[in-house]
Amino acid sequence: MPRLSLSFRRVGLPALALAALATISACGDRRSSRADSATALTPSGTRVDLTGAGATFPYPLYSRWFNEYATLTNVRINYQSIGSGGGIRQVVARTVDFGATDVPMTDAELASAGMPVLHIPTVIGAVAITYNLPGLARPLNLSPDVIADIFLGTITRWSDTRIAALNPNVTMPDTDILVVHRADGSGTSYIFSDFLTTVSPSWAAGPGRGKDVRWPVGIGGKGNEGVAGQVKQMPGAIGYLEVVYARQNRLPVVHVRNAAGRFISPMPFEIASAATAVLEADRKLFASDSKGTPDLRVSLVNAPGAQSYPIASFTWMLVAPTAIGPQKSRQLAAFIRWALLENPDVASTLGYVPLPSEAATRIVDRLDATLAAGRPGPP
Amino acid sequence: MQSPLGDRLYRTITTVCAAAIPFVLVLLTAVVVRAAWPALALHAGDLAFGSTWDVPRERFGAVPAIVGTLLSSLIALAIATPLALGVAIFTVDIGPRRLHEPVAFLVNLLAAIPSVVYGLWGVFVLIPLLRNTIMPALLPLGAVMPLFRGPAYGPSLLAASLVLAIMILPYIASVSREVLRAVPPTQREAALALGATRWEVVRDAVLPAARSGLIGGIMLGLGRALGETLAVAMVIGNRHAIPDSLFDPAYTMASLLANEFAEASSDAHLSALMAVAALLLLITLLVNVLARWLVQRVATGLPGSRWT
């Protein structure tokens, strides 16, 4: 033992010190290179405090963004990750300067809010389907209708002919399928049920879309970790997870057939492709003659395009310009410009999928135009 | 004679303290009922008798959660009570004296373990054990006893009841221990003098005298089991259906609240959850009233009381 600690003192401590120094200097470099562009964003020298609340999914990214932004400017942003539902409630109640949600507000919610609430996409999320089939040599291929029927309880065994037809040259085990879904209300459930509602008429007529839906079969796990834990433990299980969680835990993921008929795995490029394809297809969103910020509550599920992964969604920041006034609106717009255009790498390093740069530019330009003109614009 | 200032001050402080508890309880009830009011007005019948919980369609039937809450708590009580009484009797009357303190200490330590740790233990130890060993062994019994019919996934009413049983064990055991210790030694000596064996002393002299206190301890355990949230949510399978067998997934009211409250955004959903909270409050109240009634009945009417 003494020898061990001695050697740590000789080698370990200097190494640690060196590493610390290297980190500090690296940070210093980054800061100085970015400081010029960022200080220009906030003309006044007084400290500004903004508060926000909402979705938990983008929380790691937002807190990183807010921390870095605070070192570059005099704007401090305090964010509470209380869940999407809470984010919407707090914006409408005007207790925060902005909200965040994985689930867009419904028209009814917007109408009862009594003021325009802008939905600003910040980053793209996706849902991965994971499974536990020991000895399966290849990734599992599934089509949207088969996924819907598995979660509806119509397909109950892995040896079902429709599953076999999608996976030629693979022997599927003759075991029961156990469905695992989220028990807690969640944006992940919303995206997944939005997908199922879009692709399956019987799902649309049955459970429908929502953060909490009435799952016809299976057991409920609490949180991503609850679903992942139960799928990992039970051979024959299938469940859905937020994609970053699935990737970080190296879980097997289903290759899902997209609208173009190709089996796609949930990788960053394929997820971003869904956003590009949807925004391309919906040209009127950014048509040059329309004024103000477009209504970006668009769903990305079952997106067109050969590369698109079909179970993806934006996550949004919610800003109600009339509630917080022009000054705070402009400060938020400046932050969003910085986060989306100057700093997209942070999202990738944390495992998120940044908005495609062209889409980000359009969104930010429109946002600036809206807020500069003092127009609240459509939702 | 004027009472001294200290006395009056002391009296005021204790009165305020005593009044604070009912005040908080009343306030709490009022807030919960007020928030639950829209759902109670609109969906009262559904909440009390419906068994469909479908948030997008605003169907809020709470019967599966109510049944799951009562079943899991009662099964937990049925498992924990004999164990806890055994521990209490052992550490007061039967076991070797030098083991009394260590055993009691270890049992009390169970009460200090956070709920989430029990949940994790349930997920990673108990559920695999149930699924791979215990449930397959019990499944053949299912042919004659519907309680043990499969499919045996693991997360189930049984898993939740077992976790709850371990969680409430220390409460029942430590109250029982104190109650048994409070039985006067003369009681035991008298029974011994009449030629009773050690077991007969416990059975005929100690337990009957302690009966009302023991019931109080058991009811304390039941109250805790009814309200336990996180550990149950992690192992019960969270399914809105009345379980047919011990192996079926189920739901409890407390875990329903914990699961859905954070992300509930529609007013109807929030209000329905508040109504479930109000129902849970009501059930807890009823259980406590029942406990009071049992304790009084036992303390006055039954043969054991002739020694007290």
Chai-1 contact restraints between the chains, C-beta under 6 A:
chainA,res_idxA,chainB,res_idxB,connection_type,confidence,min_distance_angstrom,max_distance_angstrom,comment,restraint_id
A,G83,B,A262,contact,1.0,0.0,6.0,A-B,restraint_1
A,G83,B,E263,contact,1.0,0.0,6.0,A-B,restraint_2
A,G85,B,E263,contact,1.0,0.0,6.0,A-B,restraint_3
A,G85,B,A264,contact,1.0,0.0,6.0,A-B,restraint_4
A,G85,B,S265,contact,1.0,0.0,6.0,A-B,restraint_5
A,I88,B,S265,contact,1.0,0.0,6.0,A-B,restraint_6
A,A183,B,N238,contact,1.0,0.0,6.0,A-B,restraint_7
A,A183,B,N259,contact,1.0,0.0,6.0,A-B,restraint_8
A,D184,B,N259,contact,1.0,0.0,6.0,A-B,restraint_9
A,G185,B,E260,contact,1.0,0.0,6.0,A-B,restraint_10
A,G185,B,E263,contact,1.0,0.0,6.0,A-B,restraint_11
A,G208,B,P56,contact,1.0,0.0,6.0,A-B,restraint_12
A,G210,B,V55,contact,1.0,0.0,6.0,A-B,restraint_13
A,G210,B,P56,contact,1.0,0.0,6.0,A-B,restraint_14
A,K211,B,E263,contact,1.0,0.0,6.0,A-B,restraint_15
A,D212,B,V55,contact,1.0,0.0,6.0,A-B,restraint_16
A,D212,B,E260,contact,1.0,0.0,6.0,A-B,restraint_17
A,V213,B,P56,contact,1.0,0.0,6.0,A-B,restraint_18
A,R214,B,D54,contact,1.0,0.0,6.0,A-B,restraint_19
A,I219,B,Y153,contact,1.0,0.0,6.0,A-B,restraint_20
A,I219,B,P155,contact,1.0,0.0,6.0,A-B,restraint_21
A,I219,B,G237,contact,1.0,0.0,6.0,A-B,restraint_22
A,I219,B,R239,contact,1.0,0.0,6.0,A-B,restraint_23
A,I219,B,P249,contact,1.0,0.0,6.0,A-B,restraint_24
A,G220,B,N238,contact,1.0,0.0,6.0,A-B,restraint_25
A,K222,B,A233,contact,1.0,0.0,6.0,A-B,restraint_26
A,K222,B,M234,contact,1.0,0.0,6.0,A-B,restraint_27
A,G229,B,V123,contact,1.0,0.0,6.0,A-B,restraint_28
